[in-house]
């Protein structure tokens, strides 16, 4: 088996930063220690001055395949992920057609096996009438069930209370939810449309998809989970008020209800709408500076457990429409690790906490087998980050198929220089090696 020694790395792992070497053999980490290089090693990588992280695990992405491939494909977005230090992703079921059957779910796995440079898993999707099909899911090799409890399109919205009780009481593993109250959003939409017409400024997006809409839905989800003992994970928390729903008194392994924060809710607030417009129109909406600060506070004190992206690309042409026509979502996965490194440079978060929230916790929370940590015997999903290699985001270096980013013209102080995916050096100093694709995630459940 091919072997690589990464030498002189500043290893950030399990709450510690230590300098040392890591030996990779095949797709696994064989040894961690000092002075591991020898004549029997095929490759030596000198990581002096760089941090070695376990690869980030993004638990919420939308790669748009099948059916929406003019926006993105699993191939293009997985490459963007790997270049950004994300070695594993979990992708959502709102493709075309929606993933409401086991056969449609497996179709996505087949695409990823052929084309994904990153490791992968896909959520099964819930509708108002597919509970029995959902219960056929093999929870040892599928990350979980996604329920859109908030405003969505078509039959992706699950709003029947008895149906929701069926999922919460009978699905035997993790349920991930998008929480925005549909009735509240529709009421607010009607009021703002009547007031401003079709030319409504996007800055009011956070008042349409309001704190009330988010909290009403999230608190309802938490109530259902407590009633039925459900393993619940609420995605993309966007309000200060919602952070009160979550606990930091238990270790993550014992939590039944967990939460995620996304890069855009940490980085932007409603003062950025005038500058960036539809490019930062997301659901749930980016809200106030106070919300932004309190989400960050909850992340640091462990009420919020995971950092993800909700990477959801649309074309620039689609985004250039007026408020009521422009879709919500945008590309982020290439820049998530370096964005969090900016907060490190600003002394807002430690390296250990970044690794905890982007690698360790997703692995624990989803019970991913042998990933998310730098441990002997684990898969070699590893990322080298140079903290002193600045670069500017430009159209020419954006890898998402849509070709734009809300970070355009932003300069990051840190760079991802190398990414190993299951032992394969998939990305190195701007170049990809596509001789080996990523692997399907499995789960210890």
C-alpha positions in Angstrom: 0.0 0.0 0.0 1.1 3.5 -0.8 2.4 5.4 2.3 2.9 9.0 3.2 4.5 10.7 6.2 3.4 14.2 7.0 6.3 15.7 9.1 6.7 18.7 11.4 2.9 19.4 11.5 1.1 21.4 14.2 -1.5 18.8 14.8 -4.9 20.2 16.0 -6.9 17.3 17.4 -9.1 16.5 20.4 -8.6 19.8 22.2 -4.8 19.8 21.9 -2.2 21.3 19.6 1.0 19.3 19.3 3.8 19.2 16.8 4.5 15.8 15.3 4.3 13.4 12.3 1.5 11.4 10.9 2.0 8.2 8.9 -0.7 7.3 6.3 -0.7 3.8 4.8 -3.4 3.0 2.3 -6.6 4.8 3.3 -5.9 4.9 7.1 -3.7 6.6 9.6 -1.1 4.0 10.8 0.9 6.0 13.3 1.1 9.4 15.0 4.3 10.5 16.7 7.7 12.0 16.1 10.3 11.3 13.4 8.2 8.8 11.5 9.8 9.2 8.1 12.0 6.3 6.9 13.4 4.8 3.7 10.3 2.7 3.4 8.0 5.7 3.0 6.7 6.5 -0.5 6.0 10.2 0.1 7.2 12.7 2.6 5.3 16.0 3.1 7.1 18.7 5.2 4.3 20.6 7.0 6.5 23.0 8.9 4.6 26.1 10.0 1.3 24.6 9.0 -1.7 23.2 10.9 -2.9 19.7 10.3 -6.7 19.3 10.9 -9.0 16.3 10.6 -11.0 17.0 7.4 -14.1 19.1 7.9 -17.4 17.2 7.7 -20.2 19.4 6.3 -23.5 18.1 7.4 -25.7 20.3 5.2 -25.1 20.8 1.5 -27.2 21.0 -1.7 -25.2 19.8 -4.7 -28.3 20.0 -7.0 -27.9 16.6 -8.7 -30.0 15.2 -10.2 -32.3 17.6 -12.0 -30.7 21.0 -11.2 -27.3 20.5 -12.8 -27.3 23.9 -14.4 -26.6 25.2 -10.9 -24.2 22.5 -9.7 -23.2 18.8 -9.8 -21.8 16.4 -7.3 -18.6 16.4 -9.3 -18.1 20.2 -9.3 -19.1 20.9 -5.7 -17.2 18.0 -4.2 -14.0 19.4 -5.8 -14.8 22.8 -4.3 -15.3 21.1 -1.0 -11.9 19.3 -1.1 -10.1 22.5 -2.1 -11.7 24.1 0.9 -10.6 21.4 3.4 -14.0 19.6 3.5 -13.4 15.9 3.1 -16.9 14.6 3.8 -20.4 16.0 3.0 -24.0 15.1 3.7 -26.4 16.2 0.9 -30.0 17.2 1.1 -33.0 15.5 -0.7 -34.5 18.6 -2.4 -33.2 17.6 -5.8 -35.4 16.9 -8.9 -37.2 14.6 -8.3 -37.1 14.9 -4.5 -35.6 11.9 -2.7 -38.7 10.3 -1.4 -38.0 6.6 -2.3 -35.1 4.2 -1.5 -34.4 3.8 -5.2 -34.0 7.6 -5.8 -31.7 7.7 -2.7 -29.5 5.0 -4.1 -29.3 6.7 -7.5 -27.5 9.6 -5.8 -25.1 7.3 -4.1 -24.3 5.8 -7.5 -23.6 9.2 -9.0 -21.3 10.1 -6.0 -19.4 6.8 -6.3 -18.5 7.7 -9.9 -17.9 11.5 -9.5 -17.3 12.7 -5.9 -13.8 13.5 -4.9 -15.0 13.9 -1.3 -16.6 11.3 1.0 -20.3 11.4 0.9 -23.7 10.6 2.4 -27.2 11.6 1.4 -30.3 12.3 3.5 -33.6 10.5 2.9 -36.4 13.0 2.3 -39.7 13.2 4.1 -43.1 14.1 2.6 -46.6 14.1 3.9 -47.2 10.6 2.5 -43.9 8.5 2.5 -43.5 7.4 6.1 -43.5 3.7 5.3 -40.8 4.2 2.6 -38.7 6.3 5.0 -38.8 3.4 7.5 -37.0 1.2 5.0 -33.9 3.3 5.3 -30.7 1.5 6.4 -29.4 3.8 9.1 -26.0 2.2 9.1 -25.2 3.7 5.7 -27.5 6.7 5.4 -26.8 9.8 7.5 -30.4 10.5 8.5 -33.8 11.8 7.6 -34.4 15.4 6.4 -37.7 17.1 7.2 -38.5 20.5 5.8 -40.7 21.8 8.6 -40.4 25.3 7.1 -41.6 26.9 3.9 -40.3 25.1 0.9 -41.5 24.1 -2.6 -44.0 21.5 -3.7 -44.5 18.5 -1.4 -41.2 18.9 0.4 -43.0 20.8 3.1 -44.2 18.5 5.8 -46.8 20.4 7.8 -49.3 17.8 8.9 -48.9 17.3 12.6 -50.0 13.7 12.7 -47.5 12.9 9.9 -44.8 14.7 11.8 -45.6 12.7 14.9 -45.3 9.5 12.8 -41.8 10.4 11.7 -40.7 11.6 15.2 -42.1 8.5 17.0 -41.0 5.9 14.5 -37.8 6.8 12.7 -35.0 5.1 14.6 -32.2 7.5 13.9 -31.3 11.2 13.4 -33.9 13.6 12.0 -32.5 16.9 10.7 -35.0 19.7 10.3 -35.3 23.0 8.5 -37.5 25.1 10.9 -39.5 28.1 9.7 -43.3 28.3 10.3 -45.1 28.4 7.0 -48.1 30.3 8.1 -46.0 33.1 9.6 -43.8 33.4 6.5 -46.9 33.5 4.2 -48.5 36.2 6.4 -45.4 38.3 6.4 -44.9 37.9 2.7 -48.4 39.1 1.9 -48.0 42.1 4.2 -44.6 43.2 2.7 -45.7 42.6 -0.9 -48.8 44.8 -0.3 -46.5 47.5 1.2 -43.6 47.5 -1.2 -44.9 45.7 -4.3 -42.7 43.6 -6.6 -39.7 45.9 -6.1 -39.4 45.1 -2.4 -35.8 45.6 -1.1 -34.1 42.4 0.0 -33.1 43.9 3.3 -36.7 43.0 4.5 -36.0 39.3 3.9 -35.2 38.9 7.6 -38.5 40.4 8.6 -40.5 38.1 6.3 -38.6 35.0 7.4 -38.7 36.4 10.9 -37.5 35.5 14.4 -41.1 34.6 15.2 -41.3 32.2 12.2 -38.0 30.5 13.2 -38.7 30.2 16.9 -42.2 29.0 16.5 -41.1 26.1 14.2 -37.9 25.2 16.1 -39.6 25.2 19.5 -42.4 23.0 18.0 -39.7 20.5 16.7 -38.0 20.4 20.1 -41.4 19.8 21.8 -42.0 16.8 19.4 -38.5 15.4 20.0 -39.0 15.6 23.8 -42.4 14.0 23.6 -41.2 11.0 21.6 -37.5 10.8 22.6 -36.4 11.6 19.0 -32.8 12.2 18.0 -33.3 15.7 16.6 -30.7 18.0 14.9 -32.0 21.5 14.0 -30.1 23.0 11.0 -28.9 26.6 10.4 -30.0 28.4 13.6 -30.5 32.1 12.6 -31.8 33.8 15.7 -30.6 34.6 19.2 -34.0 33.5 20.6 -33.6 29.9 19.3 -30.3 29.4 21.1 -32.3 29.2 24.4 -33.7 25.9 23.1 -30.4 24.0 23.4 -28.4 22.6 26.3 -24.7 22.7 27.1 -24.8 20.7 30.3 -24.5 17.3 28.7 -21.6 15.8 26.7 -22.5 15.6 23.0 -22.7 11.8 23.0 -25.6 12.1 25.5 -27.5 14.9 23.8 -30.8 14.0 22.1 -31.4 17.5 20.6 -28.5 19.3 18.8 -28.1 22.3 16.6 -26.0 23.7 13.8 -24.7 27.1 12.9 -23.8 28.1 9.3 -21.0 30.2 8.0 -23.2 32.9 6.6 -25.1 33.4 9.9 -21.7 33.8 11.6 -20.1 36.1 9.0 -22.9 38.4 7.8 -25.8 40.4 9.3 -28.6 42.5 8.0 -26.3 45.5 7.4 -24.7 43.5 4.6 -27.9 43.4 2.5 -27.4 46.8 1.0 -23.9 45.8 -0.2 -24.5 42.2 -1.3 -28.3 42.1 -2.0 -29.6 38.8 -3.3 -26.2 37.1 -3.0 -26.9 36.7 0.7 -30.5 35.8 0.5 -30.7 32.6 2.4 -33.5 30.7 4.1 -33.5 31.1 7.1 -32.6 34.7 6.6 -29.4 36.4 7.8 -30.7 38.6 10.6 -29.4 41.2 13.0 -26.0 41.9 14.4 -27.4 40.8 17.8 -28.5 37.5 16.4 -25.1 37.0 14.7 -23.3 37.7 18.0 -25.6 35.4 20.1 -25.3 32.5 17.6 -21.5 32.9 17.9 -21.8 32.9 21.7 -23.9 29.7 21.6 -21.3 28.1 19.4 -18.5 28.9 21.8 -20.4 27.7 24.9 -21.6 24.5 23.2 -25.3 25.1 23.0 -24.7 24.9 19.2 -22.7 21.8 18.3 -21.7 22.0 14.6 -20.5 24.5 12.0 -21.7 23.8 8.4 -22.4 25.8 5.2 -25.8 25.0 3.8 -23.9 25.3 0.5 -26.8 25.9 -2.0 -25.7 27.4 -5.3 -27.8 29.1 -7.9 -26.7 30.8 -11.1 -25.8 34.5 -11.1 -28.6 35.0 -13.6 -31.1 33.5 -11.2 -29.8 35.7 -8.3 -30.1 38.8 -10.5 -33.9 38.7 -10.3 -36.1 40.8 -8.1 -36.8 39.8 -4.5 -39.8 37.6 -5.1 -38.2 35.8 -8.0 -34.6 35.4 -6.8 -34.0 32.0 -5.1 -32.5 31.7 -1.7 -29.1 30.1 -1.1 -25.5 30.4 -2.3 -22.1 28.7 -2.5 -19.9 28.5 0.6 -18.2 25.2 0.9 -14.9 26.2 -0.7 -14.4 29.0 1.9 -15.8 27.6 5.2 -12.5 26.5 6.8 -10.6 29.7 5.8 -13.6 31.8 6.9 -13.4 30.2 10.4 -9.6 30.8 10.3 -10.4 34.5 10.0 -12.2 34.3 13.2 -9.2 32.6 14.7 -6.9 35.4 13.5 -9.4 37.8 15.1 -9.0 35.9 18.4 -12.8 35.1 18.4 -12.3 31.3 18.4 -9.6 28.8 19.0 -8.2 26.3 16.5 -9.3 23.5 18.8 -12.9 24.8 18.9 -12.9 25.1 15.0 -11.8 21.5 14.7 -14.3 20.4 17.3 -17.3 22.0 15.6 -16.2 21.2 12.0 -14.8 17.7 12.3 -15.1 16.0 15.8 -18.7 16.9 16.5 -20.3 16.0 13.2 -18.6 12.6 13.5 -19.9 12.1 17.1 -23.3 13.5 16.4 -24.0 11.4 13.3 -22.0 8.4 14.7 -19.8 8.3 11.6 -17.5 5.3 11.6 -13.7 6.0 11.9 -13.7 9.6 10.8 -13.6 13.1 12.2 -10.4 12.6 14.3 -6.7 12.2 13.8 -6.4 8.8 15.4 -4.4 5.7 14.6 -6.6 3.3 12.7 -9.0 6.0 11.5 -9.5 7.0 7.8 -6.8 9.5 6.7 -9.1 12.5 6.1 -6.6 15.3 6.7 -6.2 18.9 5.8 -3.1 21.1 5.9 -3.8 24.8 6.5 -1.1 27.5 6.1 -2.2 30.3 8.5 0.1 32.8 6.8 -0.6 32.4 3.1 -3.2 35.1 2.1 -5.2 34.9 -1.0 -8.1 36.9 -2.5 -11.3 35.3 -3.7 -11.8 36.0 -7.4 -14.0 34.6 -10.2 -11.0 32.8 -11.6 -10.4 30.8 -8.4 -14.0 30.0 -7.5 -14.6 26.3 -8.1 -18.4 26.0 -7.5 -20.1 25.6 -10.9 -22.2 28.8 -10.4 -19.0 30.8 -10.6 -19.7 33.4 -7.9 -19.3 33.8 -4.1 -20.5 36.2 -1.5 -16.8 36.3 -0.5 -15.6 37.7 -3.9 -12.8 40.3 -3.4 -12.4 39.2 0.2 -8.8 38.4 1.2 -8.4 35.4 3.6 -5.2 35.2 5.6 -5.1 31.4 5.5 -5.0 28.8 2.7 -5.8 25.2 2.5 -2.7 23.7 0.9 -3.3 20.0 0.9 -6.3 17.7 1.4 -6.2 13.9 1.9 -9.5 12.0 1.4 -9.4 8.5 2.7 -5.7 8.5 2.4 -5.7 9.9 -1.2 -3.9 13.2 -1.7 -6.9 14.7 -3.6 -5.8 18.3 -3.6 -2.3 19.8 -3.4 -1.4 23.5 -3.9 -4.1 24.2 -6.4 -4.0 20.9 -8.3 -6.4 18.0 -8.0 -5.6 14.3 -8.3 -8.8 12.5 -9.4 -7.4 9.0 -9.7 -9.4 7.9 -6.7 -12.9 9.0 -5.7 -14.2 9.5 -2.1 -15.9 6.8 -0.1 -19.4 6.3 1.2 -19.8 7.2 4.9 -20.9 4.5 7.2 -22.4 4.9 10.7 -21.9 3.0 14.0 -25.6 2.7 14.9 
